[in-house]
Amino acid sequence: MRPMGDSPRLESPSKRPPRHVSVWLYTFAGIVLGIGAPAGALLLRVLSGAPGPAAELRSNSFFYLYELVGTCAVFGAGGFAAGLRAEKLRRGRDHFQELSKRDPLTGLANAQAFQDHYRRSVDRAGRFGEPVSLLLLDVDKLKALNDRFGHSCGSAALVHVAQAMAACKRADDLAARWGGDEFTLLMPGADATAARRQAQTILDRLAQTPMLHGGLSHPVSVTIGTASLTAEERSEDLFDRADAALYAGKRAGGSHLEEAEI
């Protein structure tokens, strides 16, 4: 496990209006343009020496009404079609942006998304005096699974751990695959007690639910290092302490929880 270096900042998704709003905005814009056609025709006739606007409207009311309805319908339909196209493109862009933040195997956040969220959470902890905790998880004996049952079994074990993390984490926590057989769980607002309880919940769930693969039941376990950060401490201290706790647990034989020293 390596300390986190600098990487490009991934902006958190901004609040957007409901998806259908932009379509109707395009439609409204089209209708406004449609109104401009008969209005422009009226202005040109008045400028060319025709009677005043009121008299011109009275004498040619059917023409202007027909043109108004027709152009508004055409331009409005065009605006609606353009809005649908723009909405489709935006959804495609959002979909690929979301995929770029996900680990393709497990569906958890990837390392880049985790790093950005980590920095923002630590910054918030410093500003508001809130705790933040970090769990580092390492899958035990993954190489043995790969060697004995094939890499598909090892991949299934990673997915199994990811599902356990997703099921156990709080709504505000961020679960991520750090790389290889390593995972992270960031817990904003959580102190050491909450982190320890969360780690034990994950261990218990994995112990109670072995992985089924190839018609066989495979026990999957992890070693977890935890560390908590107060507002006065540096972000590197949190990650380094959790990293040290994780490897202390691995040296002790794995498959258990190891807390960082305060």
C-alpha positions as CSV (number, residue, x, y, z in Angstrom):
1,M,0.0,0.0,0.0
2,R,1.4,3.4,-1.1
3,P,0.7,6.8,0.3
4,M,-1.5,8.8,-2.0
5,G,0.2,11.2,-4.3
6,D,-1.2,14.1,-6.2
7,S,-3.7,13.4,-9.1
8,P,-6.1,15.5,-11.1
9,R,-9.0,16.6,-9.0
10,L,-12.3,15.0,-10.0
11,E,-15.1,17.4,-9.5
12,S,-18.1,16.1,-7.6
13,P,-21.3,16.0,-9.7
14,S,-23.0,19.4,-9.5
15,K,-26.7,19.5,-8.9
16,R,-28.6,19.5,-12.2
17,P,-32.2,20.3,-13.0
18,P,-34.5,17.3,-13.7
19,R,-33.7,15.6,-17.0
20,H,-36.8,16.8,-18.8
21,V,-36.3,20.5,-18.1
22,S,-33.7,21.0,-20.8
23,V,-36.0,19.5,-23.4
24,W,-38.8,21.9,-22.6
25,L,-36.4,24.8,-22.6
26,Y,-35.3,24.0,-26.1
27,T,-39.0,23.7,-27.1
28,F,-39.8,27.1,-25.5
29,A,-36.9,28.7,-27.3
30,G,-38.2,27.3,-30.6
31,I,-41.7,28.8,-29.9
32,V,-40.1,32.1,-29.1
33,L,-38.3,32.0,-32.5
34,G,-41.5,31.0,-34.1
35,I,-43.2,34.1,-32.8
36,G,-40.4,36.2,-34.2
37,A,-41.4,35.2,-37.8
38,P,-44.9,36.9,-38.0
39,A,-43.6,39.7,-35.8
40,G,-40.8,40.4,-38.3
41,A,-43.3,40.2,-41.2
42,L,-45.6,42.7,-39.4
43,L,-42.6,45.1,-38.8
44,L,-41.5,44.9,-42.4
45,R,-45.0,45.7,-43.7
46,V,-45.3,48.7,-41.3
47,L,-41.9,50.0,-42.3
48,S,-42.7,49.6,-46.0
49,G,-45.6,52.1,-45.6
50,A,-48.5,49.9,-44.6
51,P,-51.0,51.3,-42.1
52,G,-50.2,51.3,-38.3
53,P,-49.7,48.0,-36.5
54,A,-53.2,47.8,-35.2
55,A,-54.8,48.4,-38.6
56,E,-52.4,46.0,-40.2
57,L,-53.3,43.3,-37.7
58,R,-57.0,43.9,-38.3
59,S,-56.8,43.8,-42.0
60,N,-54.5,40.7,-42.2
61,S,-55.5,38.9,-39.0
62,F,-56.0,35.5,-40.6
63,F,-52.6,35.7,-42.3
64,Y,-50.7,36.6,-39.1
65,L,-52.6,34.0,-37.1
66,Y,-51.9,31.3,-39.6
67,E,-48.2,32.2,-39.8
68,L,-48.0,32.4,-36.0
69,V,-49.4,29.0,-35.4
70,G,-47.4,27.4,-38.2
71,T,-44.0,28.9,-37.3
72,C,-44.5,28.2,-33.6
73,A,-45.4,24.6,-34.4
74,V,-42.4,24.1,-36.7
75,F,-39.9,25.9,-34.5
76,G,-41.3,24.3,-31.3
77,A,-41.1,20.8,-32.8
78,G,-37.5,21.6,-33.9
79,G,-36.6,22.8,-30.5
80,F,-38.1,19.7,-28.9
81,A,-36.1,17.4,-31.2
82,A,-33.0,19.4,-30.5
83,G,-33.7,19.1,-26.8
84,L,-34.1,15.4,-27.0
85,R,-30.8,15.1,-28.9
86,A,-29.0,17.3,-26.4
87,E,-30.4,15.3,-23.5
88,K,-29.3,12.0,-25.0
89,L,-25.8,13.4,-25.5
90,R,-25.7,14.7,-21.9
91,R,-26.8,11.4,-20.5
92,G,-24.2,9.6,-22.5
93,R,-21.5,12.0,-21.3
94,D,-22.6,11.5,-17.7
95,H,-22.7,7.8,-18.1
96,F,-19.1,7.7,-19.3
97,Q,-18.0,10.1,-16.6
98,E,-19.5,7.8,-14.0
99,L,-17.8,4.8,-15.6
100,S,-14.5,6.6,-15.4
101,K,-14.8,6.7,-11.6
102,R,-15.6,3.0,-11.2
103,D,-13.5,-0.1,-11.0
104,P,-14.7,-2.2,-13.9
105,L,-14.5,-5.5,-12.0
106,T,-16.2,-4.7,-8.7
107,G,-18.2,-1.6,-9.5
108,L,-16.8,0.3,-6.5
109,A,-15.1,3.6,-6.9
110,N,-11.6,3.4,-8.4
111,A,-8.4,4.8,-6.8
112,Q,-8.6,8.2,-8.6
113,A,-12.1,8.8,-7.4
114,F,-11.1,7.7,-3.9
115,Q,-8.2,10.1,-3.7
116,D,-10.4,13.1,-4.6
117,H,-13.0,12.1,-2.1
118,Y,-10.4,11.5,0.5
119,R,-8.9,15.0,0.1
120,R,-12.3,16.7,0.3
121,S,-13.3,14.7,3.4
122,V,-10.0,15.5,5.2
123,D,-10.4,19.2,4.2
124,R,-14.0,19.2,5.6
125,A,-12.8,17.5,8.8
126,G,-10.3,20.3,9.3
127,R,-12.8,23.1,8.6
128,F,-15.6,21.8,10.7
129,G,-13.7,19.9,13.4
130,E,-15.2,16.5,12.4
131,P,-13.4,13.1,12.6
132,V,-12.8,11.0,9.6
133,S,-11.8,7.4,9.5
134,L,-10.1,5.1,7.0
135,L,-10.2,1.4,6.6
136,L,-7.7,-0.4,4.4
137,L,-8.5,-4.0,3.5
138,D,-6.4,-6.7,2.0
139,V,-7.8,-10.0,0.7
140,D,-6.1,-12.9,2.4
141,K,-4.4,-15.6,0.3
142,L,-5.8,-14.4,-3.0
143,K,-2.8,-15.8,-4.9
144,A,-3.5,-19.2,-3.5
145,L,-7.1,-19.0,-4.8
146,N,-5.8,-17.9,-8.2
147,D,-3.2,-20.7,-8.3
148,R,-5.5,-23.5,-7.2
149,F,-8.8,-22.6,-8.8
150,G,-7.9,-20.1,-11.6
151,H,-8.0,-16.4,-11.9
152,S,-11.8,-16.4,-12.4
153,C,-12.1,-17.6,-8.8
154,G,-9.7,-14.8,-7.6
155,S,-11.8,-12.3,-9.5
156,A,-15.0,-13.7,-7.9
157,A,-13.3,-13.3,-4.5
158,L,-12.7,-9.6,-5.1
159,V,-16.3,-9.1,-6.2
160,H,-17.4,-11.0,-3.1
161,V,-15.4,-8.6,-0.8
162,A,-16.7,-5.6,-2.7
163,Q,-20.3,-6.7,-2.2
164,A,-19.7,-7.2,1.5
165,M,-18.3,-3.7,1.8
166,A,-21.2,-2.2,-0.2
167,A,-23.7,-4.0,2.0
168,C,-22.1,-3.0,5.3
169,K,-21.1,0.6,4.7
170,R,-23.1,3.7,5.7
171,A,-24.7,5.9,3.1
172,D,-22.0,8.6,3.3
173,D,-19.1,6.2,3.2
174,L,-17.0,5.6,0.1
175,A,-15.9,2.1,-0.7
176,A,-13.2,1.8,-3.3
177,R,-10.9,-0.7,-4.9
178,W,-7.4,0.6,-4.4
179,G,-5.8,-1.9,-6.7
180,G,-5.0,-5.6,-6.9
181,D,-6.3,-7.3,-3.8
182,E,-6.6,-4.0,-1.7
183,F,-9.7,-2.0,-0.9
184,T,-10.4,1.2,1.0
185,L,-13.4,2.5,2.9
186,L,-13.5,6.2,3.8
187,M,-15.9,7.1,6.7
188,P,-16.5,10.9,7.0
189,G,-17.7,11.9,10.5
190,A,-16.7,8.5,12.0
191,D,-14.4,8.2,15.0
192,A,-12.2,5.3,16.0
193,T,-15.1,3.4,17.7
194,A,-17.3,3.7,14.6
195,A,-14.4,2.6,12.4
196,R,-13.7,-0.5,14.6
197,R,-17.4,-1.4,14.6
198,Q,-17.6,-1.1,10.8
199,A,-14.5,-3.2,10.2
200,Q,-15.8,-5.9,12.5
201,T,-19.1,-5.9,10.7
202,I,-17.3,-6.5,7.4
203,L,-15.3,-9.3,8.9
204,D,-18.4,-10.9,10.4
205,R,-20.3,-10.8,7.1
206,L,-17.5,-12.4,5.2
207,A,-17.1,-15.1,7.9
208,Q,-20.8,-15.9,7.7
209,T,-21.2,-15.8,3.9
210,P,-18.6,-17.9,2.1
211,M,-18.2,-17.3,-1.7
212,L,-19.8,-19.8,-4.1
213,H,-17.9,-20.4,-7.2
214,G,-17.7,-23.3,-9.6
215,G,-20.1,-25.3,-7.5
216,L,-17.8,-25.0,-4.5
217,S,-17.9,-22.9,-1.3
218,H,-14.8,-20.9,-0.7
219,P,-14.1,-19.0,2.5
220,V,-12.9,-15.5,1.8
221,S,-11.3,-13.4,4.5
222,V,-9.6,-10.0,4.7
223,T,-7.2,-8.2,7.0
224,I,-8.3,-4.6,7.9
225,G,-6.2,-1.8,9.2
226,T,-8.1,1.2,10.6
227,A,-7.1,4.7,11.5
228,S,-9.0,7.8,12.5
229,L,-8.1,11.5,12.0
230,T,-9.0,14.5,14.1
231,A,-9.2,18.1,12.8
232,E,-5.7,18.9,14.1
233,E,-3.9,16.0,12.4
234,R,-2.4,15.8,8.9
235,S,-4.0,13.7,6.1
236,E,-0.8,11.7,5.5
237,D,-0.8,10.6,9.2
238,L,-4.3,8.9,8.7
239,F,-3.3,7.0,5.6
240,D,0.2,6.0,6.9
241,R,-1.2,4.8,10.2
242,A,-3.9,2.7,8.6
243,D,-1.3,1.3,6.2
244,A,1.0,0.4,9.1
245,A,-1.9,-1.3,10.9
246,L,-2.9,-3.3,7.9
247,Y,0.6,-4.8,7.5
248,A,0.9,-5.4,11.2
249,G,-2.2,-7.5,10.8
250,K,-0.8,-9.3,7.8
251,R,2.4,-10.1,9.6
252,A,0.3,-11.5,12.5
253,G,-1.3,-14.0,10.1
254,G,-4.1,-12.0,8.6
255,S,-7.9,-12.5,8.7
256,H,-8.5,-9.9,11.5
257,L,-8.8,-6.3,12.5
258,E,-5.7,-4.2,13.4
259,E,-6.2,-0.7,14.8
260,A,-3.5,2.0,14.3
261,E,-1.8,3.3,17.3
262,I,-2.9,6.7,18.4
